[in-house]
Amino acid sequence: MMDFVPIPELISRPGLRLVIVRGVPSPWSQAARAIFRAKELEYVVGAQIPGGENSELVAWCGQNSGPVVAYENEPPIHRYMDILLLAERLAPKPALLPAEIEDRVRVVGLLHELAGDGGIGWWARIAMFDPLMRSGSAPAEAAAIAQKWHYTPAAADRAAHEVAVRLGALAASARANRERGSRFLVGDQLTALDLHWAAMSCLLALLPEETASLPPGYRPLFEQAGALPEIAEALDPALIAHRDFILERYFETPFDYD
C-alpha cells in the first residue's frame, strides 16, 4: 500500500513531492515515478482522487489532475516535460535525455507525440470514454473527467487514426534502432521515451490485473482504445515486447497507487 501524505502536509514538506492519481494506473503518474526511480530521487507522495474535487490540491497548484511535482520552495509543476527537466537538474546521471543533439531531438519529438497535448495518451483517453459518453448515461463523475480531457464526439471519431499514426512513428524508430543493435527506442541507452512508452501503453494494451489492478468495472474502460481496429492493427507487437522489457528492468511492479 502506498504511504500517501495528506495534501496540506505534503505542501509544507521540504524536498521533492509528487502527487499521483490514486487507484488507477495513470500513465503520466507512473512515468514520473519511473523517472524518479531511475535517478534514485527520494520523494513523498500525495493523492489526487479521480473525479473528486481535490480542493486542497487545486488551491495549491491550480490543477485537479496528477501528477503534480514540487521541489523545495519552487512553484509546483505538472507537465511531463517540466517534470523530466526537473529530474534531470536534480540528478543529471543517469541522463534520460540524450546528449547527442539528433537523438535528443528525436526523443523530445516522439515524447510529445506520445505524452503531450494531442499525443497518443491524449487521444487514447478520448477513445476510452467515447462509448460511455455516447450512451447518454455516463455518470456525472465520468462525464466530468471526459470533459476535462476535451471530449467531443467529433474528436472521438478521429481518435483511432491519431493514435495509429503516432504508433507508426514510434514503431519505425524502434525498428531502426533494433537494426543497429540497440534495445531502446532511440539511441543506445534508456531515455524518458522508453519510460513514458512503458507507462502510456497501458491505455492501449492493458497490463494484467496482478501487475496493474483496477477498481471493479474499470477494466473494460481501459481496454476500449486498444480494441479499436485501427489502433490494434498499428500496435506493433515489438512495441509491447519493448514495454515488457522496460517494465521488468526499470519499473517497480506491480504498480502501487492505492
C-alpha positions as a Python dict, from the first residue, in 0.01 Angstrom:
ca = {
    (1, 'M'): (0, 0, 0),
    (2, 'M'): (119, 348, -90),
    (3, 'D'): (204, 572, 205),
    (4, 'F'): (12, 882, 96),
    (5, 'V'): (82, 1210, 272),
    (6, 'P'): (-223, 1439, 313),
    (7, 'I'): (-205, 1731, 72),
    (8, 'P'): (-175, 2006, 340),
    (9, 'E'): (116, 1821, 499),
    (10, 'L'): (274, 1749, 161),
    (11, 'I'): (264, 2119, 72),
    (12, 'S'): (458, 2208, 385),
    (13, 'R'): (721, 1936, 345),
    (14, 'P'): (1070, 2020, 218),
    (15, 'G'): (1238, 1836, -67),
    (16, 'L'): (1073, 1659, -359),
    (17, 'R'): (699, 1587, -354),
    (18, 'L'): (485, 1401, -606),
    (19, 'V'): (106, 1387, -631),
    (20, 'I'): (-18, 1087, -829),
    (21, 'V'): (-361, 974, -943),
    (22, 'R'): (-489, 732, -682),
    (23, 'G'): (-650, 396, -760),
    (24, 'V'): (-579, 369, -1136),
    (25, 'P'): (-262, 329, -1348),
    (26, 'S'): (-236, 689, -1469),
    (27, 'P'): (42, 678, -1731),
    (28, 'W'): (175, 1023, -1654),
    (29, 'S'): (189, 948, -1281),
    (30, 'Q'): (363, 615, -1334),
    (31, 'A'): (612, 768, -1579),
    (32, 'A'): (704, 1036, -1324),
    (33, 'R'): (763, 769, -1061),
    (34, 'A'): (978, 568, -1303),
    (35, 'I'): (1187, 876, -1382),
    (36, 'F'): (1248, 943, -1012),
    (37, 'R'): (1328, 575, -957),
    (38, 'A'): (1580, 569, -1242),
    (39, 'K'): (1753, 869, -1087),
    (40, 'E'): (1724, 735, -730),
    (41, 'L'): (1547, 1051, -616),
    (42, 'E'): (1368, 1037, -281),
    (43, 'Y'): (1023, 1193, -257),
    (44, 'V'): (696, 1184, -66),
    (45, 'V'): (363, 1108, -232),
    (46, 'G'): (20, 1266, -219),
    (47, 'A'): (-303, 1155, -385),
    (48, 'Q'): (-526, 1309, -650),
    (49, 'I'): (-870, 1143, -647),
    (50, 'P'): (-1010, 1083, -999),
    (51, 'G'): (-1340, 1265, -1040),
    (52, 'G'): (-1305, 1429, -699),
    (53, 'E'): (-1296, 1799, -621),
    (54, 'N'): (-942, 1778, -477),
    (55, 'S'): (-997, 2128, -344),
    (56, 'E'): (-675, 2142, -142),
    (57, 'L'): (-472, 2038, -445),
    (58, 'V'): (-646, 2291, -670),
    (59, 'A'): (-595, 2572, -417),
    (60, 'W'): (-225, 2491, -403),
    (61, 'C'): (-134, 2441, -768),
    (62, 'G'): (-443, 2518, -977),
    (63, 'Q'): (-461, 2158, -1102),
    (64, 'N'): (-720, 1887, -1046),
    (65, 'S'): (-505, 1624, -1214),
    (66, 'G'): (-198, 1416, -1147),
    (67, 'P'): (92, 1412, -1149),
    (68, 'V'): (193, 1731, -974),
    (69, 'V'): (553, 1775, -862),
    (70, 'A'): (705, 2032, -629),
    (71, 'Y'): (1063, 2078, -513),
    (72, 'E'): (1155, 2287, -209),
    (73, 'N'): (1004, 2636, -247),
    (74, 'E'): (978, 2623, -626),
    (75, 'P'): (630, 2652, -781),
    (76, 'P'): (454, 2318, -839),
    (77, 'I'): (467, 2179, -1192),
    (78, 'H'): (254, 1925, -1374),
    (79, 'R'): (355, 1894, -1740),
    (80, 'Y'): (553, 1584, -1834),
    (81, 'M'): (846, 1778, -1981),
    (82, 'D'): (876, 2012, -1682),
    (83, 'I'): (885, 1708, -1451),
    (84, 'L'): (1152, 1544, -1666),
    (85, 'L'): (1368, 1857, -1679),
    (86, 'L'): (1345, 1900, -1302),
    (87, 'A'): (1460, 1541, -1255),
    (88, 'E'): (1745, 1598, -1499),
    (89, 'R'): (1853, 1901, -1296),
    (90, 'L'): (1830, 1729, -958),
    (91, 'A'): (2010, 1413, -1073),
    (92, 'P'): (2199, 1464, -1402),
    (93, 'K'): (2313, 1099, -1401),
    (94, 'P'): (2179, 884, -1546),
    (95, 'A'): (2063, 1126, -1813),
    (96, 'L'): (1721, 1046, -1959),
    (97, 'L'): (1763, 1292, -2246),
    (98, 'P'): (2044, 1209, -2489),
    (99, 'A'): (2344, 1441, -2507),
    (100, 'E'): (2376, 1385, -2883),
    (101, 'I'): (2158, 1650, -3043),
    (102, 'E'): (1997, 1440, -3319),
    (103, 'D'): (1893, 1171, -3072),
    (104, 'R'): (1777, 1439, -2829),
    (105, 'V'): (1554, 1596, -3092),
    (106, 'R'): (1404, 1256, -3178),
    (107, 'V'): (1338, 1175, -2813),
    (108, 'V'): (1177, 1512, -2741),
    (109, 'G'): (966, 1499, -3059),
    (110, 'L'): (843, 1145, -3003),
    (111, 'L'): (782, 1218, -2636),
    (112, 'H'): (548, 1500, -2734),
    (113, 'E'): (362, 1274, -2978),
    (114, 'L'): (332, 1017, -2700),
    (115, 'A'): (265, 1215, -2383),
    (116, 'G'): (198, 1574, -2488),
    (117, 'D'): (-123, 1755, -2574),
    (118, 'G'): (-261, 1588, -2886),
    (119, 'G'): (-39, 1283, -2833),
    (120, 'I'): (-116, 912, -2803),
    (121, 'G'): (-226, 939, -2441),
    (122, 'W'): (-448, 1237, -2516),
    (123, 'W'): (-635, 1061, -2798),
    (124, 'A'): (-649, 727, -2617),
    (125, 'R'): (-828, 888, -2322),
    (126, 'I'): (-1088, 1034, -2558),
    (127, 'A'): (-1140, 690, -2714),
    (128, 'M'): (-1172, 533, -2369),
    (129, 'F'): (-1471, 745, -2276),
    (130, 'D'): (-1643, 754, -2615),
    (131, 'P'): (-1892, 464, -2570),
    (132, 'L'): (-1988, 584, -2224),
    (133, 'M'): (-2039, 943, -2338),
    (134, 'R'): (-2237, 844, -2649),
    (135, 'S'): (-2462, 624, -2436),
    (136, 'G'): (-2612, 931, -2274),
    (137, 'S'): (-2594, 762, -1934),
    (138, 'A'): (-2241, 848, -1827),
    (139, 'P'): (-2216, 904, -1451),
    (140, 'A'): (-2152, 1265, -1360),
    (141, 'E'): (-1803, 1178, -1236),
    (142, 'A'): (-1708, 1012, -1567),
    (143, 'A'): (-1859, 1295, -1770),
    (144, 'A'): (-1659, 1550, -1573),
    (145, 'I'): (-1336, 1361, -1643),
    (146, 'A'): (-1416, 1327, -2014),
    (147, 'Q'): (-1491, 1697, -2046),
    (148, 'K'): (-1166, 1783, -1867),
    (149, 'W'): (-992, 1591, -2147),
    (150, 'H'): (-1185, 1793, -2409),
    (151, 'Y'): (-1401, 1501, -2521),
    (152, 'T'): (-1636, 1562, -2813),
    (153, 'P'): (-1793, 1307, -3050),
    (154, 'A'): (-1600, 1468, -3337),
    (155, 'A'): (-1272, 1423, -3151),
    (156, 'A'): (-1363, 1063, -3072),
    (157, 'D'): (-1422, 997, -3442),
    (158, 'R'): (-1058, 1099, -3507),
    (159, 'A'): (-902, 928, -3206),
    (160, 'A'): (-813, 586, -3351),
    (161, 'H'): (-644, 737, -3656),
    (162, 'E'): (-449, 990, -3450),
    (163, 'V'): (-321, 717, -3220),
    (164, 'A'): (-235, 486, -3510),
    (165, 'V'): (-30, 749, -3694),
    (166, 'R'): (178, 817, -3384),
    (167, 'L'): (221, 447, -3309),
    (168, 'G'): (360, 410, -3660),
    (169, 'A'): (624, 674, -3592),
    (170, 'L'): (718, 512, -3261),
    (171, 'A'): (740, 166, -3418),
    (172, 'A'): (957, 299, -3702),
    (173, 'S'): (1202, 446, -3453),
    (174, 'A'): (1210, 119, -3258),
    (175, 'R'): (1274, -84, -3576),
    (176, 'A'): (1556, 145, -3690),
    (177, 'N'): (1720, 129, -3351),
    (178, 'R'): (1690, -250, -3328),
    (179, 'E'): (1859, -281, -3667),
    (180, 'R'): (2161, -102, -3525),
    (181, 'G'): (2165, -332, -3223),
    (182, 'S'): (2001, -123, -2951),
    (183, 'R'): (1733, -238, -2707),
    (184, 'F'): (1594, 115, -2669),
    (185, 'L'): (1358, 331, -2875),
    (186, 'V'): (1622, 595, -2954),
    (187, 'G'): (1998, 578, -2903),
    (188, 'D'): (2199, 332, -2700),
    (189, 'Q'): (2068, 391, -2350),
    (190, 'L'): (1747, 431, -2157),
    (191, 'T'): (1563, 758, -2218),
    (192, 'A'): (1246, 917, -2089),
    (193, 'L'): (1080, 800, -2411),
    (194, 'D'): (1122, 436, -2310),
    (195, 'L'): (978, 504, -1964),
    (196, 'H'): (683, 705, -2092),
    (197, 'W'): (601, 442, -2356),
    (198, 'A'): (602, 165, -2095),
    (199, 'A'): (359, 364, -1882),
    (200, 'M'): (143, 500, -2165),
    (201, 'S'): (97, 163, -2332),
    (202, 'C'): (-143, 68, -2051),
    (203, 'L'): (-405, 276, -2233),
    (204, 'L'): (-365, 59, -2545),
    (205, 'A'): (-270, -286, -2413),
    (206, 'L'): (-372, -310, -2052),
    (207, 'L'): (-144, -498, -1817),
    (208, 'P'): (-282, -799, -1628),
    (209, 'E'): (-463, -742, -1301),
    (210, 'E'): (-173, -875, -1096),
    (211, 'T'): (51, -603, -1241),
    (212, 'A'): (-192, -311, -1268),
    (213, 'S'): (-504, -359, -1059),
    (214, 'L'): (-817, -159, -1127),
    (215, 'P'): (-1134, -84, -931),
    (216, 'P'): (-1435, -302, -1016),
    (217, 'G'): (-1581, -217, -1355),
    (218, 'Y'): (-1283, -11, -1476),
    (219, 'R'): (-1110, -276, -1686),
    (220, 'P'): (-1346, -251, -1989),
    (221, 'L'): (-1291, 126, -1987),
    (222, 'F'): (-914, 82, -2006),
    (223, 'E'): (-948, -183, -2278),
    (224, 'Q'): (-1164, 35, -2505),
    (225, 'A'): (-895, 220, -2703),
    (226, 'G'): (-682, -84, -2776),
    (227, 'A'): (-985, -273, -2908),
    (228, 'L'): (-1043, -23, -3190),
    (229, 'P'): (-935, -197, -3514),
    (230, 'E'): (-712, 83, -3644),
    (231, 'I'): (-523, 101, -3314),
    (232, 'A'): (-498, -276, -3278),
    (233, 'E'): (-351, -302, -3628),
    (234, 'A'): (-99, -25, -3564),
    (235, 'L'): (19, -160, -3229),
    (236, 'D'): (336, -342, -3338),
    (237, 'P'): (398, -647, -3113),
    (238, 'A'): (759, -531, -3089),
    (239, 'L'): (639, -221, -2904),
    (240, 'I'): (462, -439, -2648),
    (241, 'A'): (771, -658, -2612),
    (242, 'H'): (973, -342, -2555),
    (243, 'R'): (718, -226, -2296),
    (244, 'D'): (755, -554, -2110),
    (245, 'F'): (1136, -529, -2117),
    (246, 'I'): (1131, -175, -1976),
    (247, 'L'): (874, -260, -1709),
    (248, 'E'): (1072, -559, -1590),
    (249, 'R'): (1402, -374, -1574),
    (250, 'Y'): (1317, -15, -1481),
    (251, 'F'): (976, -8, -1307),
    (252, 'E'): (860, -128, -970),
    (253, 'T'): (585, -379, -1034),
    (254, 'P'): (313, -450, -952),
    (255, 'F'): (215, -84, -977),
    (256, 'D'): (128, 70, -641),
    (257, 'Y'): (-117, 358, -644),
    (258, 'D'): (-357, 282, -362),
}
